[in-house]
Amino acid sequence: MQMPSKRLEGLGASVFTEMDNLKKDLEKSGKRLINLSIGSPDRAPALDIRKVLSQAVLNDDQYGYTLTRGTEEFRKVCSEWYLERFGVTLNPETEILPLMGSQDGLAHIFLAYIDPGDLALIPDPGYPIYTAGLVLAGGEKVAVPLLKENGFLPDLKQIDPDIARKAKLMFLNYPNNPTAAVASLNFLEEVVEFAQQYELLICHDAAYSELAFEGYKPVSFLQARGAKEVGVEFHSVSKTYNLAGARLGFVVGNADVIGTLSQLKSNIDYGVFAPVLAAGAYALRNAQGSIEENQNAYQRRRDLLIEGCALAGWKMPIPQGSMFVWAPVPTNQDSVSFAMDLAREAGVIVVPGVAFGDYGEGFVRVAMVQDENVLQEAVQRIQRFLLNKDQ
């Protein structure tokens, strides 16, 4: 049997493996776990979206390849949604590309632009695909710290100019996973100037642009002056409308970058399933009410979690967006030890911050992906766990 390629050695953070192994062991022992670790929506899509999807799969003409660029209808609806939501005009033919989930594009953009040895500026802590995609392309990671004192935004002035000149691209993600931080339009305009100065390609992951609370509206990177000249933005229809398993997203922005990514993907896949594109187009055009319902549900969960944990002395910041709480470790432990103790003793699974990078140490990511009754039980377990820790 041949050995796997060396590029796989850089994949799969050991912390995720440790936590997964612990979870399996606990389940085998009969412990009932509440999983607040995975960043996947637990809610179903709105009924009218499901009806469109179910009707489409019954049509005889929906089973051919859609090819990389998907359907004209989906691209057109994406452009309409973008104009209405952000006030940004996009050409459906050249500036929009459907994806099999935004992660599909986040991974492939590295293969389109990174050669072995090329540098990329990657946020730390950051979503693991940014590092994994870079590793698969043979690139080298330059960690850009996201620190609490800077609102978990990269300090552009602290990036070594020599490194910035050598780097080919830079990743951003707001609302952020795992920190739940948000970015202002002023900051994004500073990023555009930084990209122009150092000839960087900016890749903005906006998977959580439609999951925000109390009237807050996250901005698009493409709203920044000159952004379309230096970058692209990735969106997740899966996250926005609870279609995670259906795998649908899209990338928009610079036409040359869209064309390059499309060229790569035309050699890898044959496009998103047509009924999924039809359901996505319907959702973007007609289902804005389901976004508000989703936001309200996650806001209730957020408040339940934060208020309940505060009663046990665990003070958590209140996020404006995303489905996560980035919480400081409340005990005198590192993030892995705390997460493992919480799993073993309370049966609540969270992700140690160090799993997202060295600068994630001192925090854990809590995903609000259980309904309120289950989340209430999780809070009660956490309260008992922290009370016992104090004794």
N, C-alpha and C positions, 0 to 999 in steps of 0.2 A: 504493500500500500504506500502510495506517495505521500510525502509530508505536505501540510498546507503551506501556502505562500507566506513569506516573512511579513508581508504587509498586514496580515491578520494579527500579528503579535501586538500591534499597537492599539487594537480595538478592545472594547469592553473593559470599562473601568473596574478594577479589582473590588472597589467598594460595592458596586452594584451586584457583583457576583457574590460577595460575602453576604449581603442582605438577602439576596434571592435564596441562597443556600439555607440561611437561618429560617426564612419564611417556610421553606419546604419542610425543614426539620420540625418546626413548631406545628405545622399542619399535620404531619405524620403522627405527632404525639397527641393529637386530638384537640389542640388549643384552638379556640375560635378567634380568628383574627379579623380586625377591621383595617382594611388597606387604604391608607391615605398617602400612598407613594406614587401611584401611576398618574400621569397627566393625561388621562383620557376621559372624555365626557361620559357620564353614566346615564344621562337623560336621553330619551328618544327624540328623534326629529318630530316636528309638528305633523299632525295627522295629514294635512293637505299636501305636504311635501312627500310623505310616504305614499299617498294615493297617486301622485304623479309618477313616482318611481315604479310602483306596482303596475300601473297601466302601461307604462313604456315597455316593461319587460315582456308583456304579452303580445307586443307588436312584432310581426314577422321580420320587419326591416331593421330591427335594432341590434342585430348580431354580427354585423360586419366590423372590420377595423375602422376606427375613427381617425387613425394616424395621429401623429404628434400634435398637430395644431388643433385637434378636436373639431367641434362644430362651429360654423359661422354664428349660429344663434348664441352659443355660450359666450364667445368672445364679444359679441355685440352687447349682450346683457352686462358683462363685466365692465365694459366701457361706460355704459349708462349708469351702473351702480357707482363707479368711481367718480363720475362727474357729480352725481347727486350727493354722495357721501363726503367727498373731499374737495370738490371743485376743480379736479384735475382732468384735463382732456387727454384721452389715449386713443391711438389708432388701433382698431381691432385687428387689422391685418398684420401689423408689424411690431406692436408694443404690448401684446398680451399673449401668454402661452399657458394653456391648461396643464395641470400637473396631477399625478396620482397621489394627492396629498402634498402639502407644502414641503414635507421632509424629502420627498422625491427630488424636488428642485434644489433644496439646500445641499443635498449630497452631490448631485450631478454638476453643480456650478463649479466645484473644485476640479472635476475631470475636464471641464471645458476650458479652464484658465490656468491651472497649476501644473507645472512640470516638476519632476523630481528636483528637490533642493530649493524650490521657490518658497518665499516667506509669505505668511498671511497673519494679519493682526486679528486675534481671536479673544473675545471677552472671557474673563475669568473672575467669578464663576460664569459658566455659560452652558447652554444646551449641548449635550454630548455630540450631536451630529456634526457640529462645527469642527470639532477635533477629529472625529471619525472620518468625515469626508475628506479632510485635509490629509490624513494619514494614508487613506486609500489612493490618493493622487500622488503620494510621495513628497508632499510639501512639508515645510517646517513651521511649527507653531511659534508665534511670538505672543505670549500671554499679555493681555491688556487688563490690568486690575480694575475691578468694579468695587469701590469701597463705600462703606456706609457714609463716611464723612463727605463724600461727593455725590450723595444721592444715588449711588450705584450707577453713575454715568462714567464713561471713560474720561480721564483727564488728558485731553489731547495735547496739552503743553508738556506733559511728562513723557510722551512717546519720543524716543530717541530719533532725531531727524535722519540720521544715517540709516536706521532700521526702516523708518517710514519710506525713504527713497527706494530701498531695496524691495519692500513688500509689494505684492501685486493686488491684494484685496484686503478689505476690512469688513468684519461682520458686526452688525448691531441688531438689537432685538428689544423693541418696546411696544406695549407693555412687556416686561422682561420675564423670562423663565430662566432661572428660578427665583429671582429677587422680587418680582412683582413691581419693580420700579417703572416709572413712566418718564417720557422725555418731552420737552417743550419744542415748539417750532424753532425758537431761537437757537437751541442746542443743535438741532438738525441742520440749521443753516451754517453753524460753525463747522459741522462735519463736512458739508459740501465744500466749504473753503479749504479745509484740511485736505480733502480728496483732490481738489484742483491743484493745490500746491505740490502734492507728492505723487500725482498721477495714479491715484488708487481707484479701484473699483469698489464701490460700497454696496454691500448686500444687506438689506434690512428685512429682518424676519418680523412680520406684523401679524403673526398667527392669532394674537389676542386683541386685535384692534376693536373687535365688537363685543368684548367682554370687559365692561367697565361699569363703575358704580356711581350712584348719586348724581347722575347727569353729566359726569365727566365723559368727554369725547376725545379719545386718543387721536393724535394727528398722524398723517401719512408723511413718510420721508419725502415723497414726491411733491408735497406742498412747499418744501423749501426751495428757494430760488436756485435754479441751476441744477437741481437734483437729478433730473432726467439725463443730464449730460454725463453724470458720473456714476449712476447706479441703478439698481433695480430693487423691487420690493416684492416679498413673498406673502401671499395670503392663504388662509386655511378656511375653505368652505366647510370642511369637516368639523373644525372647532366651533365655527360661528353658528352652524345649524344642527349640531349634534349628529353629523354624518361621518363620524370617525372611521368606522369600518368600511364605508363606501369609498374612501380614498379620493378626495377631490380638493384641489387647491388651484392657485394660479399665480404666475409671476408677471409683473408689469414693469414698464420703464424703458430704459435705453434700448432702442431698436437693434443696435449692433449686438448687444449682449443677448437680447431675446433671440436673435437670429443664430448666434453661436450656440446657445443652449439648445435651441430647436434642432440644429444640425447634429449635435451630439446625441440627443434623445432619439432622433430618427434612426440611429444605428443601434438603439438599445431596446425600444419598446414600440408598441403599435397604438398607443393612445388610451385614453380613459373610456370605459364602457359607456356607450351612447345613452342608455337610460339614466346613468348617474349624471351625465352632463345635462340631460333634460331636467332632472330633479334639481340640480344646482342652479340652472338658469331660472327655473320657476322660483326657487328660494330667494335668489338675489333680487328678483323683480317683484315678488308678491308677499314674502314672508317676513317683513320687517317687524311685525308684531311679535313673532316668535323670538326675536333677538331681545326685545324688552322683557319678555317673560323669562328668558334664560338669565338675563342680568339680575332680575329681581330674585330669582331662585338662588343664585350664587351669593347675592348680597345677604340674604337671610342666613345662608350657611356661614358666610364670613363672620357675621355678627354673633351668631350662636357660638362659633368656635372661639373667637377672640374674647368675648365676654365671659364665657365659661372658664377658659384657661386663666384669665385674669383673676378670677376668684381664688385660684390656687397659687397665685403669685407669679404666673408665667405671663409677662408682659410682651405682647406681640404688636408689631406695627400694623396699622390698618391699610391694606392695599387699595389703590384706586382702580386697579385692573388686574386681569388674568384670573386663573382658577387656583392660585397658589397664595400661601402665606409663607414668607421668609422669616423664620422665627429664630431669635438668638437662643442658643442652648441655655436652659434655665438652671442647670446644675453645674457643679465644678467638674466637668468632664469634657473630653473632646467630642466632636459631633458623632463619630462612629460608635464610641462607647455608649453615649446617651441613647442613640437610635436603637442599638442592640438591647440595652436594658429595657427601653420602652416596649420593644417587641416581646421580649421574654416575659416581663413582669405584667405588662398591661395588655398585651396582644394588639397593640396599635403600631402599624407600620408607617414610618416616615423615611425620608431620604436624608442621609447625612450630607451636610453642605459640601464637604470635601469631595464628594462624588462628582461635583460640577467644576472642580478645579481647586488648586491650593488656596485661593483667596475665599473659598467658600467655608473654610474651617471656622468654627464658632457658631454656625447656623445649621438649621435643618429646614427642608422644604416640606410643607404640609399641603397636600392637594385636597381641595374641597369637592371630592368626587363621590360622596355618599349622600343619600337623602337625609333630611333633617333628623329623623328618628335614630338612624344609625350614627349620625354625627353626634347627637346628644349622648348616646351611649359611649362613644369614643371620648367625649369631653369628661364624662364621669369617670372613666377608666384613668384618664390622664390626671384628673384631680386626686384620685386615690394613690396613684403612683408617686406624684410629687409630694403628697402628704407623708407617705412612707419614707421618701428620700430625706425629708426634714428630720425625721425621728432618729 
